[in-house]
């Protein structure tokens, strides 16, 4: 039996940086219990040797397991994930819609660089293009859950690195100028409960990984979620649009007027949320909106089966928003 409060050991993931002076560094147990914390560079130097000795003994007698696969962890890290699980996060491969990023399974699309899914052929979404790093139905889901539901904040650095890689598929398409990076917001009650907005943390980490960070400006707080929405599970596309209608407002329009906006979120599910955010940003004066997420769910069967019905639902939703 492994002890419940076993110390976390995990490899350093690529791109990890030593925390700067004045920052607090915590090491957690496999249940989230904080084992130790250190303040400032000087105190870390004084206590470093003793902590290493104690940690080595603790880790020898109380090994921990990876939060994702359960395999034993063999190195100290603030992220309770093994090397194999981090290395197993792969980008999307295949043929995808040139606008929304949905997978296109038909072989007819393979040689068409700008192929569109049935939905985007009939009604172009309000954003210019949406891209994601990988599929949500992989280890990415577990990494995202570590951040969102277990409050393992170091996971944001891994997700931010992946998000920055996804930008490479879209950055050259965005017109010149300083790009406003806007996280999809949480309602204030949910953010207070969680302690942070995961999209904002991912955006902050990603900007440190970009080749040209000076081209991007994080504009957290520009978009506000003004009321809570019901769960989207089980709703039709039209019901999802109605559920999201009026959920977002722009608080600082001067930050986006005439500028290209890069919308940040952790997961692209049906596109309802990012579409509503895009409409609000465009109405507030944004020159264009582009969507980058860490992961996306691929619902090809829905789009291939009934594209005409989906298109009618989208058009009906657009008409409702236009009347608002």
RACOR-V266432 format. One line per field, one symbol per residue. phi: phi as a letter, one per 30 degrees, with the letter a starting at -180 (. if undefined). psi: psi as a letter, one per 40 degrees, with the letter a starting at -180 (. if undefined). A space follows every 50 residues. Layout:
phi: ???
psi: ???
//
This chain:
phi: .dddcdddbadddejdcdeddiccccccddcjdddabbciddddddcedd ddddddddddcbdccddcciddcbbdadcdbddddddddcddbkcbedcc iddcddddddccdcdcdedddcadddddabbbdbdddbddeddddeddcc hddedddddddddddddedbedddedkdddccdddcdeddddddjacddd ddddddddcddbdddbbdcdjdcbcdbdcdeddidddddddddcdidbbc cbdddbeicdccdcbdbcccjdddddddddddddjddabbcbbdbbccce eddddbdddddddddddddddddd
psi: hiidfiihhiihihehihiiieihhihiieeehhdiiihiddddddeddd dddddddddddgiiihedeeiiieihiehfhidddddehiiiiahihece eiihdhededehdfiiidddddhhididihiidaidfaedddddddddee fgdeddddddddddddddeedddhiiihhhhhihiiidddddddeihddd dddddddeeidgdeeihhghedhhheiiiiieheiidddddddehediih dgddeeheihhhhhidhhceeddddddddddddeeidihihhidiihhfd dddddgdddddddddddddddde.
//
